Amino acid sequence: MDQLKQFFDLFQRRSTRIPVVIIIGLVCGIVVSKAQVFESLNIIAFPVFLSSLIGLPVLIWKSSSEGRPALRKILSLIGYFFMFSITFGIGDSISESMPIANERKIRVQIAKQESAEAAKRNAERAENERLEKIKSQRIADKKAIEAEQKRVAKVKELRQYDLSMSVRQISSEFDRNSARAEDQLKGKRIRVTGYAGIIDDIPFNEKAILFQMTDGEFLGGSVRCTINRSDKSYQRFNKGQSMVMIGTLVGEELGVRFDDCYFP
């Protein structure tokens, strides 16, 4: 106890010296300021602050020599508190100013990181868009191939026929016995030869064309077929031109009528 008392008495005598108080205040100010940023330092900062501000002066007072005047003790403590408060504030200011450079570096790093992340996101977005375009193009190509395959299959189907007859032969069959001709020929795919007759619009139906074939005679027989206007094959023919048509005979109604017509 005597050694401890001697230590505190020595510290009390030296505590009013400016260098010692400056070190105590600066250290305490820096630690307390840092504790505001790093919560883990609160375990250290709080005891350091209390011991520097209250505990240490109390111990100094109690450990002072009994023969020392009380007024001098009070003046020493006032000087300690005065110098401590000044240096504590300086330490706190220094601690707050020190991170500025680090904060700038951190901000620069954050900005670089954000820029890199933004560039990465843009690159990923661009890559996703590129892949999406490729996917869309593949889907479109697949649909186009499928459509072409269907068209080719349809053309191949339309090119098939069961019989080959001229317009004159068909007309003669229906003239001799319409019911018998319909029984024999209805639903058959027939390759018909003859001449282009009327090629005209159908009233009240803008999407269809009436295509007529004749046997070449002025008052001879004829057959007809209704085709879609989108089928531009009718544009190849002129009235009176020799031609071939493949179609399915569906019956006699205002003339012999064909469907699903194809013009080779």
C-alpha positions in Angstrom: 0.0 0.0 0.0 2.9 2.4 0.8 4.3 1.9 -2.7 0.9 2.4 -4.3 0.4 5.6 -2.2 3.9 6.8 -3.3 3.0 6.1 -6.9 -0.3 8.1 -6.8 1.4 10.9 -4.8 4.1 11.1 -7.5 1.5 11.1 -10.2 -0.5 13.8 -8.4 2.6 15.9 -8.2 3.4 15.3 -11.9 -0.2 15.4 -13.2 -0.3 19.1 -13.5 2.6 19.1 -15.9 1.3 19.8 -19.4 2.9 16.8 -21.3 1.4 14.2 -19.0 -2.1 15.8 -19.1 -1.9 16.2 -22.9 -1.1 12.5 -23.3 -4.0 11.5 -21.0 -6.5 13.8 -22.7 -5.5 12.9 -26.2 -5.5 9.2 -25.6 -8.9 9.4 -23.8 -10.4 11.6 -26.5 -9.2 9.3 -29.3 -10.4 6.1 -27.6 -13.8 7.6 -26.8 -14.2 9.0 -30.3 -13.2 5.7 -31.9 -15.7 3.9 -29.7 -18.5 5.8 -31.4 -17.5 4.1 -34.7 -16.4 0.8 -33.4 -18.8 -0.5 -30.8 -16.4 -3.1 -29.6 -14.2 -0.3 -28.1 -17.0 0.7 -25.7 -15.7 -2.0 -23.3 -12.4 -0.1 -23.1 -13.5 3.5 -23.8 -16.1 3.8 -20.9 -13.7 2.6 -18.2 -10.9 4.8 -19.6 -13.1 7.9 -19.7 -14.4 7.4 -16.1 -11.0 6.6 -14.7 -9.5 9.6 -16.4 -12.3 12.0 -15.6 -13.4 10.9 -12.2 -11.5 7.9 -10.8 -8.0 9.2 -11.3 -8.6 12.6 -9.7 -10.3 11.0 -6.7 -7.4 8.6 -6.2 -5.0 11.5 -6.6 -6.9 13.5 -4.0 -7.0 10.6 -1.5 -3.4 9.6 -2.1 -2.0 13.1 -1.7 0.2 13.9 1.2 -1.8 14.9 4.3 0.5 17.8 4.9 -0.4 19.4 1.5 -2.8 22.3 1.7 -6.3 21.5 0.5 -6.4 24.7 -1.6 -3.4 23.5 -3.5 -5.0 20.2 -4.1 -8.1 21.8 -5.4 -6.1 24.1 -7.7 -4.1 21.1 -9.0 -7.3 19.2 -9.8 -8.8 22.3 -11.5 -5.7 22.6 -13.6 -5.9 18.9 -14.4 -9.6 19.1 -15.4 -8.9 22.2 -17.5 -6.0 20.8 -19.4 -7.7 17.4 -19.7 -10.9 18.9 -21.2 -8.9 20.8 -23.8 -6.7 17.9 -24.8 -9.7 15.5 -24.7 -11.4 17.8 -27.3 -8.3 17.9 -29.4 -8.0 14.1 -29.3 -11.6 13.8 -30.3 -11.1 16.2 -33.2 -8.0 14.4 -34.3 -9.8 11.1 -34.2 -12.7 12.4 -36.3 -10.4 14.1 -38.8 -8.1 11.0 -39.2 -10.8 8.9 -41.0 -11.3 11.6 -43.7 -8.5 10.3 -45.9 -9.6 6.7 -45.2 -13.2 7.7 -46.0 -12.1 9.2 -49.3 -10.2 6.0 -50.1 -13.2 4.0 -49.0 -15.5 6.1 -51.1 -13.2 5.8 -54.1 -13.2 2.0 -53.6 -16.9 1.9 -53.2 -17.3 4.0 -56.3 -15.0 1.7 -58.2 -16.8 -1.3 -56.8 -20.2 0.1 -57.8 -18.9 1.0 -61.2 -17.5 -2.5 -61.6 -20.8 -4.0 -60.5 -22.7 -1.7 -62.8 -20.5 -2.7 -65.7 -20.9 -6.3 -64.7 -24.7 -5.9 -64.6 -24.7 -4.1 -68.0 -22.5 -6.9 -69.4 -24.8 -9.5 -68.0 -27.8 -7.6 -69.3 -26.2 -7.3 -72.8 -25.3 -11.0 -72.7 -28.9 -11.9 -71.7 -30.3 -9.8 -74.5 -27.9 -11.3 -76.9 -28.9 -14.8 -75.8 -32.5 -13.8 -75.9 -32.1 -12.6 -79.5 -30.4 -15.8 -80.4 -33.2 -17.8 -78.8 -35.8 -15.7 -80.5 -34.0 -16.1 -83.8 -33.7 -19.8 -83.4 -37.5 -20.0 -82.6 -38.2 -17.9 -85.6 -36.0 -20.0 -87.8 -37.6 -23.2 -86.4 -41.0 -21.8 -87.2 -40.0 -20.8 -90.6 -38.5 -24.2 -91.3 -41.7 -25.9 -90.0 -43.8 -23.6 -92.1 -41.7 -24.4 -95.1 -41.9 -28.1 -94.4 -45.7 -27.8 -94.1 -45.8 -25.9 -97.3 -43.7 -28.5 -99.1 -45.8 -31.3 -97.6 -49.0 -29.5 -98.6 -47.7 -29.0 -102.2 -46.7 -32.6 -102.3 -50.1 -33.6 -101.2 -51.8 -31.3 -103.7 -49.7 -32.6 -106.5 -51.1 -36.1 -106.0 -54.1 -37.2 -108.1 -56.2 -40.3 -108.9 -57.4 -39.6 -112.4 -56.3 -37.5 -115.4 -59.2 -36.0 -117.5 -59.8 -33.1 -119.8 -62.6 -30.5 -119.1 -64.4 -31.9 -122.2 -64.4 -35.4 -120.7 -65.6 -34.3 -117.3 -68.4 -32.2 -118.9 -69.4 -35.1 -121.1 -69.7 -37.5 -118.2 -71.9 -35.0 -116.3 -74.0 -34.3 -119.4 -74.6 -38.0 -120.1 -75.5 -38.9 -116.4 -74.9 -36.3 -113.8 -75.8 -38.6 -110.8 -73.5 -41.4 -112.1 -70.6 -39.0 -112.8 -70.9 -37.5 -109.3 -70.9 -41.0 -107.7 -67.8 -42.0 -109.7 -65.8 -38.8 -109.5 -66.9 -37.0 -106.3 -64.0 -36.8 -103.8 -61.4 -37.9 -106.4 -58.2 -35.9 -107.0 -58.3 -35.2 -110.8 -55.6 -33.8 -113.0 -57.7 -31.6 -115.4 -56.4 -30.2 -118.7 -58.1 -27.4 -120.6 -58.0 -23.7 -121.1 -58.2 -20.8 -118.7 -61.6 -19.2 -118.7 -63.0 -16.6 -116.4 -60.6 -15.4 -113.7 -62.5 -12.9 -111.6 -63.4 -11.7 -108.1 -66.2 -13.3 -106.2 -69.0 -10.8 -105.1 -69.0 -10.1 -101.4 -65.8 -12.1 -100.9 -62.6 -10.1 -101.2 -60.4 -12.9 -100.2 -61.4 -15.4 -102.9 -61.0 -15.7 -106.7 -63.2 -17.6 -109.1 -61.1 -19.6 -111.5 -62.8 -21.3 -114.5 -61.5 -23.8 -117.0 -63.2 -24.5 -120.3 -62.7 -27.1 -123.1 -61.9 -24.4 -125.6 -65.2 -24.2 -127.2 -67.4 -21.1 -127.2 -70.4 -22.9 -125.6 -68.5 -25.9 -124.4 -68.2 -27.4 -121.0 -66.4 -25.9 -118.0 -65.3 -26.5 -114.4 -64.5 -24.0 -111.7 -62.6 -23.7 -108.6 -62.5 -21.1 -105.8 -59.0 -20.2 -104.6 -57.6 -17.8 -102.1 -56.5 -14.4 -103.3 -53.3 -14.9 -101.4 -52.5 -17.8 -103.8 -50.9 -15.8 -106.5 -50.6 -18.7 -108.9 -53.7 -17.4 -110.8 -51.7 -14.4 -112.0 -49.7 -16.7 -114.3 -52.7 -17.4 -116.6 -54.6 -15.4 -119.2 -58.0 -16.3 -120.6 -57.8 -18.8 -123.4 -54.3 -20.1 -122.3 -53.8 -23.9 -122.2 -53.3 -25.1 -118.7 -53.4 -27.9 -116.1 -55.1 -28.0 -112.8 -55.2 -30.6 -110.0 -58.2 -30.5 -107.7 -60.7 -32.5 -105.7 -64.1 -32.7 -107.4 -66.9 -31.9 -104.8 -70.0 -32.0 -107.1 -72.1 -30.2 -109.6 -73.6 -27.0 -108.4 -73.9 -24.3 -110.9 -71.3 -26.2 -112.8 -68.7 -28.8 -111.9 -66.9 -27.5 -108.8 -63.4 -28.4 -107.5 -61.7 -27.6 -104.2 -58.0 -27.6 -103.0 -56.9 -26.7 -106.5 -53.2 -26.7 -107.4 -51.7 -25.3 -110.6 -48.5 -27.1 -111.5 
